[in-house]
Amino acid sequence: MNKAIFILLLAVMTFSSCETSETPSDCESKICDQSFSYVMVSFTDKNGLGVPVKNYSAVNKRTGDTLKSATLASLSLVAGTYVIADDSHRKVLAENGDDIKISGTYEATNQTKTATVKIAGGKCACHIQKLSGPDKIAFD
């Protein structure tokens, strides 16, 4: 009797493992390198010097979500330089690109500037990619 129960349990485990196995996805055949991509923007004054801004934001217009780069937050960047998105955002960005609204206020003049940068990602993308938009946003 114990032998019959053992065979039955073995059969159940074998068949149940087949049912839960994942089917290969289209992404599995893709080979990605280990580099880490990011897209940055610089805010400058009228003389072209980098200036820090207050109320910086990067908002995905499609989803309304604010993009924050926790991965690169510890980097010491040049004044006025901000990471819009990095590879940690890859899966939340559309394959054909999302418009990201960048905004910041220059404290010295209280002037706010905005720009739109289009960044692509996608479930199967190895890295994010900037498709269009400025590298610098200049205050008057």
C-alpha positions, 0 to 999 in steps of 0.5 A: 500500500505504501508503495502505491501511495509513493508512486501516486505522489510521484506521479502527481508531483511530476505532472504538476511540475509540468503544468507550472513550468513557464513557457519561453518568452520572446525576450529569452533569445535576446542577449543583453550586455551588463552596461547600465543606461541613463538619460540626463538633462542639464539646467543652465543659466543664460551664460550656459553654467549649470544651475540647481533647480527647485521643484525638479520633476520628470513625469511620464505623460502617458501614465502620470507617474513621476520618474525617480532614479534611486539607483543614481541618487548617490552620484555626485553630478555637476550642478544642474544635472539630473537623471531623468530615467535609467534602466530601472525604468525600462519596463514602465516605459513604452517600447515606442517611447513615452513623452517625459515632461521635465520641469524645474524652477531656477531659484535666482529668478523664480523662473520655471522651465519645462521640456519634453523628452521622449524615452523608449524602454519596453518589457524586452528592451535591454536598455532605455533609449532617448529618442528625442528632446533637449540635453539642456534646458536654459533659463533666460 
